[in-house]
């Protein structure tokens, strides 16, 4: 999808809803951000912000 802020291309993404699986969140975010109906068949990667060298954040994404 193309970002409104700078016109560059990016993958749809956002915050995961608590209580939803990774695939449910991917399906929802892709529909919300790109207007596409997709199915998630395999997990490619998980990047857990709390386990990376980022500043502390109350949100978990």
C-alpha positions in Angstrom: 0.0 0.0 0.0 1.1 3.6 -0.5 1.6 5.7 2.6 -0.3 9.0 2.7 2.5 10.7 4.7 5.3 10.3 2.2 3.9 8.5 -0.9 6.2 5.5 -0.4 5.2 1.9 -0.6 4.9 -0.3 2.4 3.3 -3.5 3.7 0.0 -3.1 5.5 0.5 -3.4 9.3 -0.5 -2.1 12.6 -1.2 -3.1 16.2 -2.3 -6.6 17.0 -5.6 -6.9 18.8 -5.4 -8.8 22.1 -7.2 -12.1 21.9 -6.8 -12.5 18.2 -4.3 -14.9 16.6 -1.5 -13.7 14.3 -3.4 -14.8 11.2 -6.6 -13.0 12.4 -4.7 -9.8 12.9 -3.0 -10.0 9.5 -6.3 -10.6 7.8 -7.9 -7.7 9.6 -5.1 -5.3 9.1 -4.8 -6.1 5.4 -8.5 -5.5 4.9 -8.5 -2.2 7.0 -5.4 -0.8 5.3 -5.5 -2.1 1.8 -9.1 -3.0 1.3 -8.1 -6.5 0.3 -9.7 -9.8 1.5 -6.9 -12.3 2.1 -6.2 -15.5 3.9 -3.2 -16.3 6.0 -1.8 -19.8 5.4 1.7 -19.6 6.9 3.6 -17.5 9.4 6.6 -15.9 7.8 8.0 -14.0 10.7 7.3 -12.5 14.1 9.0 -9.5 15.5 8.3 -8.8 19.1 9.1 -5.2 19.9 9.6 -5.9 23.6 12.4 -8.4 22.7 14.3 -5.9 20.5 16.5 -2.9 21.2 13.7 -0.3 21.2 12.7 2.2 23.8 10.2 0.9 26.3 6.6 1.1 25.1 3.4 0.2 26.9 1.9 -1.1 23.6 3.0 -4.6 22.5 3.4 -4.9 18.7 
